[in-house]
Amino acid sequence: MLAAAWWALVGCADEDGSASTAVAVETDESVVPGSPVGFDLGEVSVTTTDGGHRTFSVWVADSTDERGRGLMDVTDLGEAEGMLFVFDSEGVARFYMWRTPMPLDIAFLDADGRFVDSAEMEPCLEPSSASCTRYAPDEPFLMALEVPAGELDDLGIGPGARITRS
């Protein structure tokens, strides 16, 4: 199934659709309810589909625990445009929206930051993740960028776009 083994977390699913381990998260009373917790803020630069350039802030999920939590229970992205999921090596996996209340768009990017594919993802607030729709490209990817629904086009991210971490 995988070019490399990096997918056994909540927020992603194995090829057979099974979810994996839940992640315990400590809370911090100074954090605004509904905002991402425990992520570093980073920047990405985009060469847009029309050849333009822009830079914006994202929450970075680059550890197993961070990728597992993703944007679960998040209703306010705060100072970021979205979340960038960064993996150790290219592979293929499926994302799902369990406990993610806001609709999101996702762009899948290869090791060079080139756009591979995208999907519109709907919230899944079911008691079990098993009933949540899975989203994935047909090609391997290294990064995935989640933004509020409709924002990929506004950010100029689509076929021909390239994203690099600043």
N, C-alpha and C positions, 0 to 999 in steps of 0.2 A: 504494500500500500504506500509506503513512504520512502522518499529518497533519504530521509533522516528521521530519527525518532524524536519528535518534539511536541506531540499532541496528546496529552492526557490531562485535560483540565476542564473545569467548569467554564462555559462560554464557548467552548469548541467541542466537537464530538468526533469520535472515531468513525472510520468508514462505514461500520455497520450501524451507525446512528446512536450507539450507546453513549451516554454521558459518563463522565468520570468523576473524580473525587471533588467534594465540596471544599471550599477554602474558608477557614475561620478568619474573621476580620475584627481587629480591636477598634473600638470607637474612640474618637477624640471630641470632647464636648465643645471645643472651639471651632469645629468644622461646621459649615452651613449644611443643614440637612438637605440631602439630595444632590450634593456635590461630590466629585471624585475625591477619594481619600487615599493617601499613601503613594501617590504617583509624582514623579518629577515632571516639571513643566519644561518642554523643549520647543525647538522651532524646526519647521520644515520649509524648504524652498521648493516652489513648484515652477517648472517650465510648463506653462499652460498649453492647452490644445491649440490656441491661436498663436503660440510662440512668445507670449508675454511671460513676465516673471512676477512672482509675489511670494512673500514670506509671511507665515502666521504661526501662532502658538498652538501646541497640542500637548495633551497629557501623554506620557510615554509609558507603555506597558511592555517591559522587556525582561521580566522574570516570570517564572512559572506561576507564582502566586498572583502577580499583577495581571498577567494575561487571563488567568482564571476568573478574576473578579471583573475585569473590563469595566463596562458601564452599567453593571447591575445596580438597580435601585437609584440610578442617577437621573435627576430631573433638571439639573442646572450645571452646565459645563464651566461656569465661571469665566475666567479669563482666557480660556482655550476655545478653539474652533472645533476640536474633536479629540479623538484618541488614536495614537499610532501604536499598533501592535508590532513588535519587532521580535523575530525568532532567531535562533542560533544558526539555522541553515534552511535552505529552500525545502519545501515539502508541499503536500496537498492535505487539506483538512476542511472541515465544515464548521462554520460559526452558527450559533443560534442566539435567540434573544430572550432566553428565560430570565424572568425578573428584571427585564429592561423595559421601563415604561414609555420611553420616547421612541418613535419611529426613526430609524437610522438608514443612511446609505453607507455602503462599504466599497472601498476600492482596494483591489488586490494588486500588489506591486512585486516585481521580480527583484533579484539581487542588485540590479543596476538602477532600481527605482522606477523602472518603466511600468506603465499601466498594463495590467494583464486582463482584468475584467472588473465588473462592479455588480452590485445587487442592491435592490431596495428591500430593507428588512423591516418587518412588522413586529411590534411588541408581542411577547408571549408571557402572559401572567398566570398561566396554568399552574396548579399545585405541583405538577411533575414536569421536568424538562423533556420527558419522552415524547410528549405531544407537540413540541415546538418544531417549526419548520427549520431545516438546515440550509445554509447558504455557502456555496463554494465555487471557485472557478474550475475549469477542466485542466488547467496548467499549474505547475508548482509556483509558489510565491514565497517571498521572504518577509514581507511586511503587509499589513492591512491597515487602512485608514478608515475609521468610522467617524461620520459627521452627521448632524441632524438631517433628516429627510429633505431632499431638494438642494442641499448645499454643494454637492459635487460639481454640478453644472455652474453654480455661482463662483466656485473656486477655480474653474477652468480645468477640472480633472476628468479625463475621459481618454479615449483612444488617442495616442500620440503624446500624452502628458508624461512628465517625469518628475518624481519627488525625491529630494535628498534631505537628509537630516543636517541641520546647521550646527 
